[in-house]
Amino acid sequence: MIKKYFYFLVTALLLSGCAGTPTQKENQPAVLSESGSGNNGEISVEKMQNDAINQYASNKEKSTATDAVEGDAVQADVDSRAQSREIVKSKDEIVNRLLYLAGVAYGKKRLLTPEHDNANLYYQAALGREPSNYYATQGLAKIVETYVDWAQSAASNHQYRTAYRYLENAKSVNPQDPLISETETQISSEERELKRKRASTVNGNNPIVSNRYYLPPNLFRLSEEEILAKMQPIIDRVAAKQERLVINWANDKEARTIYQIVNSRTPEFRVRAMIHHRTDYSIELKPH
């Protein structure tokens, strides 16, 4: 009897122990392995890193694409606003095109030339289609002002022939512009004053004015500045009195060069001259 009771007790304990032992490690945390995915729920660290890198790259591409789209949208908005702020110069598209071409030509200083592609041509054509166009009128005024500025600059260097040529160009653009006549009067006055001073200087330095000027035989071996310095009294006298020259010089080529120097620096009139092949190397001035 006792043996049966003991056997029953041992069996009960064994059955109780088996019921309390888990068949799987359900409550154990997963173990991270360093390489490869392991068994028994192990998670690969390398796989997690690769997944994170791939996700970052994916997000970066999406972010870049989004920024590019947004950037294009912003630029398009800026361009649209800029176009909306642009001043419409004319309702006539042909006039607008002419004004554009005129602006390009003016920027490149093609004011009157070439004949078929210059600022004056385009501005005049725009006014022909739209006589009251403000921009075409102002464009022509700018061309006149440019020529006037060039004329004043030339006059300040005593290049009066060039200055008057610039004023003639300005007149071809708008002969009624009062700025042209005012500038022409000013330059003429300056030219007359310069002639008066030159005449006064010549006569003041020579109470008894001599008609003959002697030059060194080696004149053309000197520098250009020295040649002009030697000849300046002759040039001033010719400019003031408009006298003719008698050039006494042995070398014909040099004699002609002397004439050209004097004539080029007296643009108000054409100097007349006679050449004698003599060895006294002098310039004689005679009235016409």
C-alpha positions as CSV (number, residue, x, y, z in Angstrom):
1,M,0.0,0.0,0.0
2,I,2.8,2.4,0.9
3,K,4.6,1.5,-2.3
4,K,1.5,2.5,-4.4
5,Y,1.1,5.8,-2.5
6,F,4.8,6.6,-3.1
7,Y,4.6,5.8,-6.7
8,F,1.5,8.0,-7.1
9,L,3.2,10.9,-5.4
10,V,6.3,10.7,-7.6
11,T,4.2,10.5,-10.7
12,A,2.2,13.6,-9.6
13,L,5.4,15.6,-9.0
14,L,6.8,14.6,-12.4
15,L,3.6,15.7,-14.2
16,S,3.6,19.0,-12.2
17,G,7.2,19.7,-13.2
18,C,6.6,19.1,-16.9
19,A,3.6,21.4,-16.9
20,G,5.7,24.3,-15.4
21,T,8.6,24.1,-17.9
22,P,8.2,26.4,-21.0
23,T,8.7,24.7,-24.4
24,Q,9.9,27.9,-26.0
25,K,11.8,31.0,-24.8
26,E,8.8,33.3,-25.5
27,N,9.7,35.9,-22.8
28,Q,13.5,36.1,-23.7
29,P,14.5,39.4,-25.4
30,A,15.9,39.1,-28.9
31,V,19.7,38.8,-29.2
32,L,21.6,41.1,-31.6
33,S,24.3,39.3,-33.5
34,E,27.2,41.1,-35.2
35,S,26.9,39.5,-38.6
36,G,24.2,37.7,-40.5
37,S,20.7,36.9,-39.1
38,G,21.0,34.2,-36.5
39,N,18.6,31.6,-35.3
40,N,16.4,31.8,-32.2
41,G,15.1,35.3,-32.9
42,E,18.5,37.0,-33.3
43,I,18.5,40.3,-35.3
44,S,21.5,41.3,-37.5
45,V,23.2,44.6,-36.6
46,E,24.6,44.9,-40.1
47,K,21.1,44.5,-41.6
48,M,19.8,47.3,-39.4
49,Q,22.6,49.6,-40.5
50,N,22.1,48.9,-44.1
51,D,18.4,49.5,-43.7
52,A,19.0,52.8,-42.1
53,I,21.5,53.9,-44.8
54,N,19.0,52.9,-47.5
55,Q,16.2,54.8,-45.8
56,Y,18.4,57.9,-45.5
57,A,19.4,57.8,-49.2
58,S,15.7,57.3,-50.1
59,N,14.7,60.3,-47.9
60,K,17.6,62.4,-49.4
61,E,16.4,61.7,-53.0
62,K,12.8,62.6,-52.0
63,S,14.0,65.8,-50.3
64,T,16.2,66.8,-53.3
65,A,13.4,66.1,-55.7
66,T,11.0,68.1,-53.6
67,D,13.4,71.0,-53.3
68,A,14.0,71.1,-57.0
69,V,10.2,71.2,-57.7
70,E,9.8,73.9,-55.1
71,G,12.7,75.8,-56.5
72,D,11.3,75.7,-60.0
73,A,8.0,76.9,-58.6
74,V,9.6,79.8,-56.8
75,Q,11.6,80.8,-59.9
76,A,8.5,80.6,-62.0
77,D,6.7,82.9,-59.5
78,V,9.6,85.4,-59.6
79,D,9.7,85.5,-63.4
80,S,6.0,85.9,-63.5
81,R,6.1,88.8,-61.1
82,A,9.0,90.4,-63.0
83,Q,7.0,90.2,-66.2
84,S,4.0,91.7,-64.6
85,R,6.1,94.7,-63.4
86,E,7.6,95.3,-66.8
87,I,6.5,98.5,-68.4
88,V,4.6,98.1,-71.6
89,K,6.1,100.6,-73.9
90,S,3.4,100.3,-76.6
91,K,0.4,98.2,-77.4
92,D,1.8,97.8,-80.9
93,E,4.2,94.8,-80.9
94,I,6.0,96.1,-83.9
95,V,6.8,99.4,-82.0
96,N,8.0,97.4,-79.0
97,R,10.3,95.4,-81.3
98,L,11.6,98.6,-82.9
99,L,12.3,100.1,-79.5
100,Y,14.2,97.0,-78.4
101,L,16.4,97.1,-81.5
102,A,17.0,100.8,-81.0
103,G,18.1,100.2,-77.4
104,V,20.6,97.5,-78.5
105,A,22.0,99.7,-81.3
106,Y,22.3,102.6,-79.0
107,G,24.2,100.5,-76.4
108,K,26.7,99.5,-79.1
109,K,27.0,103.2,-80.2
110,R,25.5,102.5,-83.6
111,L,23.8,105.9,-83.7
112,L,23.6,106.7,-87.4
113,T,25.5,103.8,-89.0
114,P,25.4,101.2,-90.4
115,E,22.7,102.5,-92.7
116,H,20.1,99.7,-92.1
117,D,20.9,98.9,-88.5
118,N,21.2,102.0,-86.2
119,A,19.4,103.5,-83.2
120,N,18.2,106.6,-85.1
121,L,16.6,104.5,-87.8
122,Y,14.7,102.3,-85.3
123,Y,13.5,105.3,-83.1
124,Q,12.4,107.2,-86.2
125,A,10.5,104.1,-87.4
126,A,8.8,103.7,-84.0
127,L,7.7,107.3,-84.1
128,G,6.4,106.8,-87.6
129,R,4.0,104.2,-86.4
130,E,3.3,105.9,-83.1
131,P,4.1,109.6,-83.2
132,S,3.4,110.2,-79.5
133,N,5.6,107.4,-78.2
134,Y,7.5,108.7,-75.2
135,Y,10.3,106.1,-75.4
136,A,11.1,106.8,-79.0
137,T,11.2,110.6,-78.4
138,Q,13.5,110.2,-75.4
139,G,15.7,107.8,-77.5
140,L,16.3,110.4,-80.1
141,A,17.0,113.0,-77.5
142,K,19.7,110.7,-76.0
143,I,21.3,110.4,-79.5
144,V,21.5,114.2,-79.8
145,E,23.0,114.5,-76.3
146,T,25.6,111.9,-77.1
147,Y,26.7,113.8,-80.3
148,V,26.7,117.1,-78.3
149,D,28.9,115.6,-75.6
150,W,31.3,114.4,-78.3
151,A,31.4,117.8,-80.0
152,Q,32.2,119.5,-76.7
153,S,35.0,117.1,-76.0
154,A,36.5,117.7,-79.4
155,A,36.2,121.4,-79.0
156,S,38.0,121.2,-75.7
157,N,41.0,119.8,-77.6
158,H,40.7,122.5,-80.2
159,Q,39.5,120.0,-82.8
160,Y,36.8,122.3,-84.1
161,R,36.3,120.6,-87.4
162,T,35.5,117.4,-85.7
163,A,33.2,119.2,-83.2
164,Y,31.1,120.7,-86.0
165,R,30.9,117.4,-87.7
166,Y,29.4,115.9,-84.6
167,L,26.9,118.7,-84.4
168,E,25.9,118.1,-88.0
169,N,25.2,114.5,-87.0
170,A,23.0,115.7,-84.2
171,K,21.1,117.9,-86.5
172,S,20.3,115.0,-88.8
173,V,18.6,113.3,-85.8
174,N,16.5,116.3,-84.7
175,P,17.4,119.7,-86.2
176,Q,14.9,121.4,-83.9
177,D,16.6,120.4,-80.6
178,P,17.7,123.7,-78.9
179,L,20.7,121.9,-77.3
180,I,22.4,121.8,-80.7
181,S,22.2,125.5,-81.4
182,E,23.3,126.4,-77.9
183,T,26.3,124.2,-78.2
184,E,27.2,125.4,-81.6
185,T,27.1,129.0,-80.4
186,Q,29.3,128.1,-77.4
187,I,31.9,126.3,-79.5
188,S,32.0,129.1,-82.1
189,S,32.6,131.6,-79.3
190,E,35.4,129.5,-77.9
191,E,37.0,129.2,-81.3
192,R,37.0,132.9,-81.9
193,E,38.5,133.6,-78.5
194,L,41.3,131.1,-79.2
195,K,42.1,132.8,-82.5
196,R,42.2,136.1,-80.8
197,K,44.6,134.9,-78.1
198,R,46.8,133.3,-80.7
199,A,47.0,136.5,-82.7
200,S,47.7,138.5,-79.6
201,T,50.5,136.1,-78.6
202,V,52.2,136.3,-82.0
203,N,52.0,140.0,-82.2
204,G,52.9,140.5,-78.5
205,N,56.1,138.5,-78.8
206,N,57.1,140.2,-82.0
207,P,56.6,143.9,-82.0
208,I,58.0,144.0,-85.6
209,V,56.6,140.8,-87.0
210,S,59.0,139.0,-89.2
211,N,57.7,137.1,-92.2
212,R,60.4,134.5,-92.2
213,Y,61.0,131.6,-89.7
214,Y,64.1,129.6,-89.8
215,L,64.1,125.9,-88.8
216,P,67.0,123.5,-88.1
217,P,68.1,121.4,-91.2
218,N,67.8,118.3,-89.0
219,L,64.2,119.1,-88.1
220,F,63.0,115.6,-89.0
221,R,65.6,113.9,-86.8
222,L,63.9,115.4,-83.8
223,S,61.0,113.8,-81.9
224,E,57.5,114.6,-82.9
225,E,57.0,116.8,-79.8
226,E,60.2,118.8,-80.6
227,I,59.1,119.2,-84.3
228,L,55.8,120.6,-83.2
229,A,57.4,122.9,-80.7
230,K,59.7,124.4,-83.4
231,M,56.7,124.9,-85.8
232,Q,54.1,126.1,-83.4
233,P,54.8,129.8,-83.9
234,I,54.3,129.3,-87.7
235,I,51.1,127.4,-87.1
236,D,49.7,130.1,-84.8
237,R,50.6,132.9,-87.2
238,V,49.0,131.1,-90.2
239,A,45.8,130.4,-88.1
240,A,45.6,134.0,-87.0
241,K,46.2,135.7,-90.3
242,Q,45.4,133.0,-92.8
243,E,48.6,133.7,-94.8
244,R,50.2,131.5,-97.4
245,L,53.5,129.7,-97.1
246,V,56.7,129.8,-99.1
247,I,58.7,126.8,-98.0
248,N,62.5,127.0,-98.7
249,W,63.8,123.4,-98.2
250,A,66.3,121.2,-100.0
251,N,64.4,117.9,-99.6
252,D,61.1,117.9,-101.4
253,K,59.5,115.2,-99.3
254,E,60.4,117.0,-96.1
255,A,59.0,120.3,-97.5
256,R,55.7,118.6,-98.3
257,T,55.6,117.2,-94.8
258,I,56.0,120.7,-93.4
259,Y,53.1,121.8,-95.4
260,Q,50.9,118.9,-94.2
261,I,51.7,119.6,-90.6
262,V,50.7,123.3,-90.9
263,N,47.6,122.5,-93.0
264,S,46.3,119.8,-90.6
265,R,46.5,122.1,-87.7
266,T,44.6,125.0,-89.3
267,P,41.2,123.3,-90.0
268,E,39.4,126.5,-90.5
269,F,40.7,127.0,-94.0
270,R,43.0,125.4,-96.6
271,V,46.5,126.6,-96.4
272,R,48.1,127.5,-99.7
273,A,51.9,127.0,-100.2
274,M,54.8,127.1,-102.6
275,I,58.0,125.0,-102.3
276,H,61.4,126.2,-103.4
277,H,64.3,123.8,-103.3
278,R,66.7,125.9,-101.4
279,T,69.1,125.2,-98.6
280,D,68.2,128.1,-96.2
281,Y,65.6,125.9,-94.4
282,S,63.1,128.7,-93.8
283,I,59.3,129.3,-94.0
284,E,58.2,132.6,-95.3
285,L,54.7,133.9,-94.7
286,K,52.9,136.1,-97.2
287,P,49.4,137.5,-97.4
288,H,47.0,136.1,-99.9
